[in-house]
Amino acid sequence: MAKKKKGAQRQEAVTPPQSTQTSSVVEGGEDMALALKAVHWLTSPDAKKQALFEALLEAVRPLVLLRAAKYEVDAKEQQKALVAAGNPANARAGAGLASNAASRKRPLEASAVGPAAPQPSSEEVDKAVRYLRSLLIRPEELLSKACKSLRTALHPLVEQHLHEEKASPAFRITSMLGQQARWPEALKVLNALREAETGKKPKLGAYQRWVRELNVAE
């Protein structure tokens, strides 16, 4: 009996502790549900009119950029695969459709979001924001199976970002000024426009529209 006990104690001593990192998403099931609710609501038309919108957008924005970068990596990998297949026509088509490749790899994600969720409470938004920010510290969890529904919920926002990146500077500034959390981004684009050629600068109407956006925000 003594030998068996010693063997059991020795086995316990060499058994590594289970990783808390891989189980943190599962343990945060309630927070995940609140984050999903908040992100679904963020994509609804009425969300921009609410005070909670800016705080939530500020937390979601880095995850959107993270997913957009992943989409671009997937697009480049697909283009490399087309080149490796030895079909120049397909390679050229892959280069032209690089930003859409990620969408093709994620069929029906946008439609899977479903109807807009009801507006979350202030307490729910606070919990969702904390959870979303925690994913930036552990970005690998966003790629896990447990976060698949969250990636699906983020998909329309990622697509919107990719579309905006390909648009004109005037369109991008208009979109950014509509979200106070993105005003610093708008300033960067405006600074770049100062060095642009006269023919490439926006017309007077665009500047007037931006002033109106700022007046309404105040």
C-alpha positions as semicolon CSV with decimal commas, in nm:
position;residue;x (nm);y (nm);z (nm)
1;M;0,000;0,000;0,000
2;A;0,283;0,237;0,088
3;K;0,445;0,182;-0,252
4;K;0,115;0,255;-0,430
5;K;0,066;0,579;-0,234
6;K;0,420;0,690;-0,316
7;G;0,360;0,612;-0,684
8;A;0,037;0,812;-0,685
9;Q;0,205;1,108;-0,515
10;R;0,489;1,096;-0,767
11;Q;0,238;1,095;-1,056
12;E;0,056;1,398;-0,914
13;A;0,384;1,581;-0,879
14;V;0,473;1,545;-1,247
15;T;0,123;1,618;-1,383
16;P;0,127;1,976;-1,521
17;P;-0,158;2,206;-1,418
18;Q;-0,430;2,262;-1,677
19;S;-0,397;2,584;-1,874
20;T;-0,637;2,853;-1,763
21;Q;-0,581;3,039;-2,087
22;T;-0,763;2,788;-2,307
23;S;-1,057;2,765;-2,069
24;S;-1,100;3,137;-2,006
25;V;-1,341;3,183;-2,296
26;V;-1,555;2,893;-2,178
27;E;-1,557;3,028;-1,826
28;G;-1,664;3,368;-1,956
29;G;-1,980;3,230;-2,118
30;E;-2,200;3,500;-1,972
31;D;-1,960;3,773;-2,080
32;M;-1,943;3,618;-2,428
33;A;-2,322;3,628;-2,453
34;L;-2,325;3,994;-2,350
35;A;-2,051;4,073;-2,602
36;L;-2,252;3,904;-2,877
37;K;-2,561;4,100;-2,781
38;A;-2,365;4,424;-2,778
39;V;-2,197;4,363;-3,117
40;H;-2,529;4,266;-3,278
41;W;-2,681;4,587;-3,144
42;L;-2,382;4,788;-3,267
43;T;-2,468;4,696;-3,627
44;S;-2,831;4,811;-3,595
45;P;-2,933;5,145;-3,757
46;D;-3,048;5,302;-3,430
47;A;-2,727;5,228;-3,238
48;K;-2,548;5,547;-3,347
49;K;-2,816;5,758;-3,180
50;Q;-2,741;5,615;-2,835
51;A;-2,476;5,732;-2,587
52;L;-2,353;5,375;-2,534
53;F;-2,251;5,349;-2,900
54;E;-1,919;5,532;-2,871
55;A;-1,790;5,335;-2,572
56;L;-1,877;5,006;-2,737
57;L;-1,735;5,109;-3,073
58;E;-1,406;5,204;-2,908
59;A;-1,376;4,853;-2,764
60;V;-1,484;4,674;-3,084
61;R;-1,271;4,878;-3,325
62;P;-0,936;4,707;-3,244
63;L;-1,095;4,365;-3,292
64;V;-1,235;4,477;-3,627
65;L;-0,887;4,585;-3,737
66;L;-0,748;4,253;-3,614
67;R;-1,002;4,057;-3,816
68;A;-0,950;4,278;-4,122
69;A;-0,578;4,200;-4,111
70;K;-0,665;3,829;-4,094
71;Y;-0,892;3,866;-4,397
72;E;-0,608;4,026;-4,592
73;V;-0,367;3,747;-4,494
74;D;-0,622;3,490;-4,610
75;A;-0,660;3,678;-4,938
76;K;-0,284;3,678;-4,999
77;E;-0,265;3,307;-4,922
78;Q;-0,541;3,240;-5,173
79;Q;-0,358;3,446;-5,435
80;K;-0,039;3,249;-5,374
81;A;-0,235;2,927;-5,418
82;L;-0,367;3,049;-5,753
83;V;-0,016;3,140;-5,867
84;A;0,112;2,801;-5,754
85;A;-0,163;2,636;-5,959
86;G;0,006;2,778;-6,268
87;N;-0,288;2,972;-6,410
88;P;-0,185;3,338;-6,471
89;A;-0,544;3,441;-6,543
90;N;-0,659;3,305;-6,207
91;A;-0,364;3,476;-6,035
92;R;-0,460;3,813;-6,184
93;A;-0,820;3,760;-6,082
94;G;-0,706;3,667;-5,733
95;A;-0,506;3,990;-5,709
96;G;-0,805;4,197;-5,814
97;L;-1,038;4,026;-5,568
98;A;-0,797;3,995;-5,275
99;S;-1,009;4,192;-5,032
100;N;-1,311;3,970;-5,110
101;A;-1,133;3,640;-5,065
102;A;-1,197;3,627;-4,694
103;S;-1,568;3,676;-4,756
104;R;-1,576;3,381;-4,992
105;K;-1,410;3,167;-4,725
106;R;-1,681;3,265;-4,478
107;P;-2,008;3,189;-4,662
108;L;-2,331;3,327;-4,519
109;E;-2,155;3,488;-4,222
110;A;-2,319;3,823;-4,282
111;S;-2,667;3,674;-4,312
112;A;-2,603;3,454;-4,010
113;V;-2,602;3,758;-3,783
114;G;-2,981;3,770;-3,792
115;P;-3,203;4,051;-3,667
116;A;-3,057;4,331;-3,461
117;A;-3,041;4,262;-3,090
118;P;-3,224;4,485;-2,843
119;Q;-3,029;4,767;-2,688
120;P;-2,811;4,643;-2,401
121;S;-2,815;4,815;-2,065
122;S;-2,527;5,029;-1,943
123;E;-2,415;4,752;-1,710
124;E;-2,423;4,497;-1,993
125;V;-2,216;4,725;-2,215
126;D;-1,958;4,769;-1,940
127;K;-1,921;4,391;-1,905
128;A;-1,910;4,345;-2,282
129;V;-1,641;4,614;-2,316
130;R;-1,425;4,447;-2,051
131;Y;-1,460;4,112;-2,225
132;L;-1,384;4,252;-2,571
133;R;-1,077;4,431;-2,441
134;S;-0,956;4,111;-2,276
135;L;-0,952;3,945;-2,619
136;L;-0,688;4,195;-2,732
137;I;-0,459;4,056;-2,462
138;R;-0,535;3,700;-2,582
139;P;-0,592;3,740;-2,959
140;E;-0,552;3,365;-3,015
141;E;-0,881;3,311;-2,832
142;L;-1,064;3,511;-3,098
143;L;-0,961;3,238;-3,344
144;S;-1,088;2,958;-3,121
145;K;-1,401;2,754;-3,182
146;A;-1,564;2,911;-2,876
147;C;-1,544;3,256;-3,040
148;K;-1,687;3,152;-3,376
149;S;-2,020;3,324;-3,309
150;L;-1,838;3,643;-3,210
151;R;-1,633;3,637;-3,531
152;T;-1,958;3,597;-3,722
153;A;-2,108;3,895;-3,541
154;L;-1,800;4,105;-3,623
155;H;-1,809;4,012;-3,992
156;P;-2,035;4,300;-4,113
157;L;-1,816;4,552;-3,930
158;V;-1,502;4,403;-4,086
159;E;-1,656;4,414;-4,433
160;Q;-1,757;4,775;-4,375
161;H;-1,402;4,861;-4,273
162;L;-1,249;4,692;-4,579
163;H;-1,494;4,874;-4,807
164;E;-1,411;5,205;-4,640
165;E;-1,037;5,150;-4,679
166;K;-1,081;5,123;-5,058
167;A;-1,302;5,434;-5,078
168;S;-1,200;5,794;-5,145
169;P;-1,049;6,006;-4,866
170;A;-1,362;6,224;-4,861
171;F;-1,587;5,922;-4,803
172;R;-1,357;5,791;-4,532
173;I;-1,351;6,122;-4,348
174;T;-1,731;6,146;-4,363
175;S;-1,762;5,798;-4,213
176;M;-1,509;5,872;-3,940
177;L;-1,664;6,203;-3,837
178;G;-1,994;6,024;-3,782
179;Q;-1,830;5,831;-3,495
180;Q;-1,666;6,050;-3,234
181;A;-1,430;5,773;-3,126
182;R;-1,280;5,783;-3,476
183;W;-1,212;6,157;-3,496
184;P;-0,836;6,101;-3,445
185;E;-0,841;5,877;-3,754
186;A;-1,016;6,152;-3,951
187;L;-0,746;6,400;-3,851
188;K;-0,478;6,172;-3,998
189;V;-0,660;6,152;-4,332
190;L;-0,718;6,530;-4,330
191;N;-0,348;6,591;-4,270
192;A;-0,266;6,367;-4,566
193;L;-0,507;6,566;-4,784
194;R;-0,317;6,886;-4,714
195;E;-0,023;6,749;-4,912
196;A;-0,240;6,618;-5,197
197;E;-0,256;6,787;-5,535
198;T;-0,529;7,047;-5,581
199;G;-0,718;6,829;-5,827
200;K;-0,731;6,541;-5,579
201;K;-0,867;6,744;-5,288
202;P;-1,240;6,723;-5,201
203;K;-1,480;6,988;-5,324
204;L;-1,613;7,267;-5,102
205;G;-1,937;7,075;-5,040
206;A;-1,746;6,798;-4,865
207;Y;-1,586;7,043;-4,620
208;Q;-1,926;7,199;-4,549
209;R;-2,070;6,853;-4,481
210;W;-1,791;6,780;-4,234
211;V;-1,853;7,106;-4,049
212;R;-2,221;7,014;-4,019
213;E;-2,126;6,672;-3,882
214;L;-1,914;6,834;-3,612
215;N;-2,184;7,086;-3,525
216;V;-2,441;6,811;-3,483
217;A;-2,199;6,613;-3,264
218;E;-2,159;6,912;-3,032
